[in-house]
């Protein structure tokens, strides 16, 4: 029993998807449609950068979705692999939108439009440079929560992603993150700064939630053909109204990725296929459970290997 995973922000790289673009006219059409819907040359940004432009949230979100969707459609169109026999689809943050589109809960056009608005709303929710994110390594969710509680007078930070065993991502204003980093140094706890310009998945995104709520509620969703594991609940969803409700909450709520993967495994999943740029989610899954099988599909060779595996 397998599940399909769709990556989120941080998986992007210059040149991603170029092989599929060059080999399949319908993939080129997806790129052209995205350019038109976004009113910008996203194709040029993806293939030529510069990296700092691709890394801007309003570009990253539709770009990563575009590559994940293209990979999905190539497998669906060119191979005998029955991709919709997957038990679940799951995506990390913006990857949940990829999952919904590939499960036919949203159209391609709807997804691009939603991610355009989502990227802009999240980017503008907090003044540029005021907030940030760091990954705390080697600590559990309980460990980090205790550090927050013990130092609540020194800083106010938020759990943004419970990614895997030993990787907790936190968000906050820069001044609070700096105080947190001092505390981590005292405790000899490793951390890594994440190169983002805004503190995602925390209450500082409130303005983005207000804007996205309006757009999501006026968008028609279908019930997905494959159950979607929600970032907010870490459990499968298959009713459109529920999905919309939790997508609105997702902007401010932490991504419960470790729980999501464990819940899928407990429900019988023993194999995962990551579809999209990079191998970030595969690495997280390995840290969560080394006994499950993991494949990545980034290009044509990966597609062939998937069929022969």
C-alpha positions in Angstrom: 0.0 0.0 0.0 1.5 3.3 -1.1 1.0 7.1 -0.6 2.0 10.0 -2.8 3.9 12.9 -1.2 4.1 16.4 -2.7 6.9 18.8 -1.5 6.6 22.4 -0.3 8.7 25.5 -0.2 12.5 24.8 0.1 12.5 22.0 -2.5 12.8 24.4 -5.5 16.0 24.5 -7.7 16.9 26.3 -10.9 16.2 24.1 -13.9 13.7 21.8 -12.2 11.3 20.2 -14.6 13.2 21.2 -17.7 13.6 17.6 -19.1 9.8 17.1 -18.9 9.2 20.5 -20.5 11.5 19.6 -23.4 10.0 16.1 -23.9 6.2 16.6 -23.6 4.1 19.2 -25.3 1.4 19.0 -22.7 3.9 19.8 -20.0 5.0 22.8 -22.0 1.3 23.8 -22.1 1.1 23.7 -18.3 4.0 26.1 -18.1 2.4 28.4 -20.7 -0.9 28.4 -18.9 0.8 29.1 -15.6 2.7 32.1 -17.2 -0.6 33.5 -18.5 -2.5 33.0 -15.2 0.3 34.6 -13.2 0.9 37.3 -15.7 4.7 36.7 -15.5 7.3 34.4 -17.2 7.4 31.8 -14.5 9.1 29.4 -17.0 12.1 31.8 -17.3 12.3 32.2 -13.5 12.3 28.4 -13.0 14.9 27.6 -15.7 17.1 30.6 -15.5 16.6 32.2 -12.0 18.2 34.0 -10.5 17.8 31.9 -7.4 16.7 34.8 -5.1 13.8 35.5 -7.5 12.7 31.8 -7.6 13.0 31.8 -3.8 10.5 34.6 -3.4 7.4 33.1 -1.9 5.0 34.3 -4.6 7.1 32.6 -7.2 8.1 29.5 -5.3 4.6 28.3 -4.5 3.2 28.1 -8.0 6.6 26.9 -9.3 6.9 23.9 -7.0 3.2 23.0 -7.7 3.8 23.3 -11.4 6.7 20.8 -11.3 4.9 18.3 -9.0 1.8 18.4 -11.2 3.8 18.0 -14.4 5.5 14.9 -12.9 2.2 13.5 -11.8 0.6 14.0 -15.3 3.6 12.4 -17.1 3.3 9.3 -14.9 -0.4 9.2 -15.4 -0.2 9.7 -19.2 3.0 7.9 -20.3 3.0 4.9 -18.0 0.9 2.0 -16.8 1.5 2.9 -13.2 -2.0 3.4 -11.6 -1.2 6.4 -9.6 -4.7 6.9 -8.2 -4.5 3.5 -6.5 -2.6 5.3 -3.8 -4.1 5.0 -0.4 -3.5 8.7 0.4 -2.1 11.9 -1.1 -0.2 14.2 1.3 1.6 17.5 0.8 3.9 19.6 3.0 2.3 23.1 3.3 1.9 24.3 -0.3 2.3 20.7 -1.3 -1.2 20.1 0.1 -2.5 22.1 -2.8 -0.6 19.9 -5.2 -2.2 16.9 -3.6 -5.7 18.4 -3.9 -5.2 19.2 -7.6 -3.8 15.8 -8.5 -6.8 14.2 -6.6 -9.1 16.3 -8.8 -10.4 18.4 -5.9 -9.2 21.5 -7.7 -8.4 22.3 -11.3 -5.0 23.3 -12.5 -6.2 26.9 -13.1 -7.9 27.1 -9.6 -4.7 25.8 -7.9 -2.4 28.3 -9.7 -4.8 31.2 -8.8 -5.0 30.1 -5.2 -1.2 29.7 -4.8 -0.6 33.1 -6.5 -2.8 34.7 -3.9 -1.5 32.5 -1.1 2.1 33.4 -1.9 1.4 37.1 -2.1 -0.7 37.1 1.1 1.9 35.2 3.1 4.8 37.3 1.8 3.0 40.5 2.7 1.5 39.4 6.1 4.6 40.6 8.0 7.0 43.4 6.9 10.0 42.0 5.0 12.8 41.0 7.3 10.8 41.4 10.5 10.1 37.7 11.0 12.0 34.4 10.3 12.2 30.7 10.9 14.8 28.3 12.3 15.1 24.6 12.4 16.0 23.1 15.8 17.8 19.8 15.5 18.0 16.8 17.7 15.0 17.8 19.8 11.5 16.4 20.1 8.3 18.5 19.9 8.0 18.1 23.7 11.6 19.3 24.2 11.1 22.5 22.2 7.7 23.2 23.8 9.4 23.0 27.2 12.1 25.4 26.2 9.4 27.9 25.1 7.5 27.5 28.3 10.6 27.8 30.5 11.6 31.0 28.7 8.2 32.7 28.0 9.4 36.0 29.5 12.5 36.1 27.2 10.9 35.3 23.8 7.7 34.4 22.0 8.2 31.9 19.3 5.9 29.3 17.7 6.1 25.7 16.4 5.7 25.9 12.6 6.6 22.4 11.5 6.9 19.2 13.4 8.8 17.7 10.5 10.4 14.5 11.8 12.2 12.9 14.7 14.7 15.5 15.7 13.7 18.4 13.4 11.3 21.0 14.7 10.9 24.3 12.7 9.9 27.4 14.6 8.7 30.8 13.5 8.7 34.2 15.2 9.8 37.8 15.0 13.6 38.2 14.4 14.2 39.7 17.9 12.5 36.8 19.6 14.3 34.3 17.4 17.6 35.8 18.3 16.8 35.4 22.0 15.8 31.8 21.4 19.1 31.2 19.6 21.0 32.4 22.6 19.2 30.0 24.8 19.8 27.1 22.3 23.6 28.0 22.3 23.6 27.8 26.1 22.1 24.4 26.0 24.4 23.2 23.2 21.4 22.6 20.9 22.0 22.7 17.2 19.9 24.9 15.0 19.9 26.1 11.4 18.5 29.4 10.0 16.0 28.9 7.2 16.4 31.3 4.3 12.8 32.7 4.3 11.6 36.3 4.6 8.5 35.6 6.6 7.5 33.5 9.7 5.1 31.0 8.2 2.6 28.7 10.0 2.1 30.8 13.1 -0.2 33.6 14.4 1.9 36.2 12.7 0.3 35.1 9.5 -3.2 36.3 10.6 -3.5 38.8 7.8 -2.8 36.1 5.3 -5.5 33.9 6.8 -8.1 36.7 6.5 -7.3 37.2 2.8 -7.1 33.5 2.0 -10.3 32.7 3.8 -12.3 34.8 1.4 -10.6 33.3 -1.7 -10.9 29.7 -0.5 -14.5 30.0 0.5 -15.5 31.4 -2.9 -13.6 28.6 -4.7 -15.5 25.5 -5.7 -13.8 22.3 -4.4 -14.7 18.8 -5.4 -14.4 15.8 -3.0 -11.0 14.3 -3.8 -10.7 11.0 -5.6 -8.0 10.0 -3.1 -8.1 10.9 0.6 -5.9 13.9 1.5 -3.9 13.8 4.7 -4.4 17.2 6.3 -1.4 19.3 7.6 -3.6 20.6 10.4 -5.2 17.4 11.6 -2.6 14.8 10.4 -5.6 12.7 9.4 -7.2 11.8 6.1 -9.9 14.1 4.7 -12.3 13.4 1.7 -15.1 16.0 2.1 -14.7 19.3 0.2 -16.1 21.5 3.0 -13.7 20.0 5.6 -10.8 20.4 3.3 -11.6 24.1 2.8 -11.9 24.7 6.5 -8.5 23.2 7.3 -6.8 24.9 4.3 -7.9 28.2 5.9 -6.5 27.1 9.2 -3.3 25.8 7.6 -1.8 29.3 7.1 -1.3 29.8 10.9 -1.4 26.2 12.2 1.8 24.1 12.4 2.5 21.4 9.8 2.1 18.1 11.6 4.2 16.2 9.1 5.7 13.6 11.5 2.3 12.7 12.8 0.9 12.6 9.2 3.5 10.1 8.1 3.1 8.0 11.3 -0.7 7.9 10.9 -0.4 6.8 7.2 2.0 4.0 8.3 -0.4 2.9 11.1 -3.2 2.8 8.5 -1.2 0.3 6.4 1.0 2.4 4.2 4.4 0.8 3.7 5.7 2.7 0.7 5.9 6.4 -0.2 6.5 8.1 -3.6 7.7 11.8 -3.5 6.6 13.7 -6.6 8.2 17.0 -7.1 11.6 18.8 -7.0 14.2 17.6 -4.5 14.2 14.9 -1.9 13.3 16.8 1.2 10.2 14.8 2.2 12.0 11.5 1.5 14.7 12.5 4.0 12.1 13.4 6.6 10.3 10.0 6.1 13.5 8.1 6.6 14.0 9.8 9.9 10.5 9.0 11.0 10.6 5.3 10.0 13.5 3.6 8.3 11.5 0.5 7.5 9.2 2.0 4.9 10.1 2.1 1.2 10.7 5.5 -0.4 11.0 6.5 -4.1 11.5 10.0 -5.6 10.3 11.0 -9.0 12.0 14.1 -10.4 12.7 13.2 -14.0 12.2 10.6 -16.8 14.7 8.2 -15.4 12.9 8.2 -12.0 9.7 7.5 -13.9 11.2 4.4 -15.5 12.7 3.3 -12.2 9.4 3.6 -10.5 7.8 1.2 -13.1 10.7 -1.3 -12.8 10.8 -1.2 -9.0 
